[in-house]
């Protein structure tokens, strides 16, 4: 049994690969061409997520790297190579894609949409291969209230091209599964973060925002930042769902090993406890040394700090108004209670994003 993975050198992909190697699972990883040899990039990614030297050594034995690009037909391989690759795998895990909330539609469509078309073409050459696709709860777009796992609706539109591309990718997968009567497992994690003790070389969404804001504030004189405060356009009653990466990986692997109850099975991998916007802003305040607080209106007279934060964090700001819950009833049925999701506290958040924080400003 050999698992084919795209996105193995990314944030979530490296944690998934680590977990599979800990179980001595043979893997074929599609890795984009680069001057650094692919296996070395794999090992570097494993190191970033806290893998032991033993696991990194196992990668040389159990991981077969294929240099290719999901945005290209046949992944940039010849057709015979493409078909041969498909013939020799038992499962496909698709994680590769653009996760940049600020990416334009051309970029998101190239990877997230064109990429999924090529993955489905790949699966057509192996009619028995299992297919696990990692999507996102953000396919819900601008919807509010309770979002259910079996739903795929877009009547209120999307916050950005990233959300739209992930929605349309799911739509294509569902159409393909029904057309070919192929079982598909779709995982929809919420905002993924890492554990406080992990390396921060791989940036998750919140760490990326911390990095962006840190760089922006570093342009201001130190005296301007001392005891400073800043308003952010936000709803003080908003909340976000933030889930630790290890819980996501454990849940996905557990589900993938079970017989699927339906042709298309979709699971929200979310935290049972949401994080309030106020807790999130307090975490960033502690990190940045600037007190952030929600302001429910447009900033008509922004300070220099506010201008920098709003401009540099523009892609994330719409999420500071969100109030919705993601139903995970189907997930609860299939994962055992021994797989526990840690609560994301203020302490957890600060530790998770601090690697990219205040020391860049003040050092």
N, C-alpha and C positions, 0 to 999 in steps of 0.2 A: 504494500500500500504506500503510494508516494503522493504527497500533497504538493500541488502547484500553487505558488503564492506570488501575487503582485504587490508591490509596495512594502517589501520586507525590510527595506532600509529606512522606512519612515517611522514616525513616532509610535503609532499603534502596531504597525507591522513588526517592528523589532521586538516588542514585548510578546507578540504572538509567536514569533519565531523562537524566542527564548523558551517559552513554555513548551513548544513542540519538541525542541531539542532536549529539554529535560526529560521528556518521555521517549527519547531515542527515535524520534519520528523522521524518516527520510523526507527530504524536501527538495523541490526544484524551485528556485527563485528567479523570477524575471527581474533583471537589474539593468537600468539604463546604462548605455556605454559611457565610459569615463576613463580618464588617464590612469586612475587608481584601479588596480585589478578588482573585479567584483567581489571575490571572497574576502579581500582585505576590507572592503567597504562593509560587507556583512559583519565581519568581526568587530569593526569599529562601532557599528550600530548596536551590536550586542553589548559591547563594553559600556556604551552610553546608558543602557537601561539596567546596568548593575549585574550583568552576567559574570559568572566566575570564569577563571582561566580554563577550567575544565570544559565548560559549555562552549567557549570560544574555540577550543581545540576540537570539540565534537563537530563544530560547523565544517571544518575541513573534511571530515569523514562523511557527514550526512547531508550536506547541502551541495547541490549541483547548481551552479550559477549559469544562467543563460543571459547573454547581453541582448537586450531588445527594448522596444518602446511600444507601449500599448496604444499610443496615438497613431501608429503606422500600421498599414495592412500587414497581416501575418507577423506582427510585432517587429517588422523590419527583417524577418528571416525569409528564406526561400520557402515556397509552398511545400516541398518535400520535408524540409526541416520542421515546419509548422505542424504538419500532419503527424510526423513521427513523434514530436513532443506531445501532442494530444493523445496519441495511442498509449503512451507510457505513464500516464498519471491516473489516479483514482479519484482525486478530489481537486476542485479549484476554489481557492480563496482569493477573492478580488478586493484588495484594499487600496490599490494605487489610485491616485487622483489628486486634483488640486483642492486644498482645503482653505485657501486664502479667502477670507471673507471680503477682501477688497479687490479680488481679481476681476478683470473684465470678462464679458461673455465669450469673447474669442478664445481666451485662455481656458476658461472652464469647459467650454464645449469641446475643445481639442482633446482634453484629457478625460473629463468625466462622462462625456457623451460618445465621442468617437471611440474612446477607450472601451466603453461597455459594448459597443457594437462589435469590436474586434474580439472581445472576450466571448461573446455569444457565438460568434463564428468559430472560435476555437472549440467551444463546447459541442458544436454541431459535429465535429470530427470524432467525438467520443460520447456516444449516446448513453453510457452508463455512469459517467463521472458525476459525482456529487458537486453541487454548486452552492457556495456560501458567499453572499455579497454583503459588504459592509457599507451601509447607507448612513443616515443621520436622522435624528428627530427633527432637524431643520427642514425636512421635506414638508413640514406643516406650514411653512411660509409665515404669513401674517395672521394665521388663525389663532383664536383665543379659546379659553375654556378647557375642556378635557379633550385630548387627542387620543384616539383609539388606534391600536396596533394594526387592525385590518384596513384602516382608512388610508386613502391616497387622494386627497382633495386639494384643489388649488384655487378655489373661487375668490379668495381674497388677495391673491398674488403673493409675491415674495419680497424679502428685504434686499436681496442682492442676487447677482448671477450664479453664485455658488449654490444657493438654495434651489434656484430654478433648475440648474443642471443635475443636481442630485434627485430632484423630483422626476425629471424627464428620464433619467437613467432607470429609476424604479419602474416607471411606466413601460419602458422598453422591455425590461426584464419580465414583467408580468405578462405582457403581450406575447413574448417569446415562449414563456413557460406554458401558457394556455395553448398556443399554436402547436407546440411540439410535445405537449403533455410531459414536461420535464419538471421534476421537483426542484424547488428553489427555497433556500433559507436566507431571509433578509434580516440583518441585524441593524437596529437603529439606536446607536448610543447617543446620549446627550453630550454636553460639553465635557470632554475627557481631560482629566488632569493626571499628574503623576504623584507618586508617594513622596513625602518630604525627604526621604533618604536617598532618592534616586539622583543620578547625574542629570544635569539640565542642558546637555548639549542638544538633545532633541526638544524642540519647542512645541508645546501644546498651545492651544488658543490663548489661554490666559497668560501664559509665560510670554507669548509673542506680544500681547498687548502691553505687558509690563516692560518688555524690552523697547517697544516703540515709544512709550511714554517716558521712559528713562532717557533715551537718546534725545527726545524732544526737549525735556527739561534741562538737560545738560548744556543747552545752548544759552541758558539764562545765567546771569551772574549769581554767585552763591548767596549774596545778601538778599536778593529778590526772593529766594526760596525759603529763607529762614522764617519760621512761624507763619508760613503762607497758607492760604486756603483757596479753594476754587470750586465754583459751581459747575455741575455737569447736567445737561438736559436729561432728566430721568424722572421716573415715577417712584416716590419713596416707598410705595407699597408693592413694587415689582419684586419678582423672585425668579431665580434661574435654577435649572437642574444641572448639577455638576457631579460627575461620576469618576471615581478612581480607575485608572487604566487596568490594574490587576483584576479588579472585579469584572470589567468588561471582557478581558481575555478568558478568565475562568468560565464565565457564563457562556461565551461563544463556543469554546471547546466542548463544554458539557452538552450543550444543545446539539452541536454537530454530530455527536456520537449516538444520538437517539434517532429512532425512526420518526420521520416527520408525519404529523397527523393530517396534513393537507398538501395539495399541489404546491401552494405558495404559503409559506409560514413566515410571519413577520413578528419580530420581537423588539420591544422597546427595552433597551438595557439602560436603565436609569436609576438614580438614587431615590430610595423611598422618602428621603428628607430633602426638600428643596433648600436652597441657600437664599436668604433675603438679600435684596439689593444693598441694604444698609451694611450687612456683614461684608459683602464683596467690596464696597467702597471703603470700609474701615481697613480692610486688608491692604488695599492699594495705598491708602493714606499712610499706613505704617511703613510700607515699603518705600514710598516715594518721598516721605517727609513733607508732604503737602496734604492738608486736610481737605478731602473731597466730600461734597454733600450734594444731594439731588436738588434740582431746580426744575419745576414742572413746566416752565415756559421757555420760549426762545431767548437766548442770551442777546439782548439788544446792545449791551455795553460791556462786552467781555474784557477781562483783564488780560495782560500778556500771557499769563499762565493758562488762563481759560482758552485763549485762542490756540495755543499750542496743543493743549490736550484735546480740544474738540477737532481740530484739523487732523492731527495725527491718528486719533482714535475713531475717526468718522465711521469706519466700517463696522465697528462694534457697538456704537451708540444706540442703534435701534433696539438692541437686546436689553437696554436699561429700562425699557418700558413694558417688558413682557410679563404677563400674568397668565400662565397656562400650566396645566398638569398633563403628564403623559401616562396614560393608563398602561400598566404592565401586567395585566391579568394573565395573558398567555405565557409570559416569562415565568410568573410565579408557579404555574402548573408544572413546568419542565425542569426547573433547577431546584436542587435540594436546599433545605434551610441551612446546611453547613456552609454554603457559599454565601457569605455575609458581605453586604456593602457597608464600608465604613462611612460614618457621618463626616461630611466636609465642614469642618469648623473654621473659625477665623485663624486659629493657629495653623491648621492644615494648609489653608490658602496662602498664608504668608510664607510658609516654608516652601510651598510648591512653586511660587513665583519669584522668590527672593534672589535666586542666582543671577537674574537679570536686572536687579534693582539698584538700591540706593548707592552701593559702592561705586557704580559707574558715574553717578552724579558727583559724589563728594570726594572721590579719590583722584 
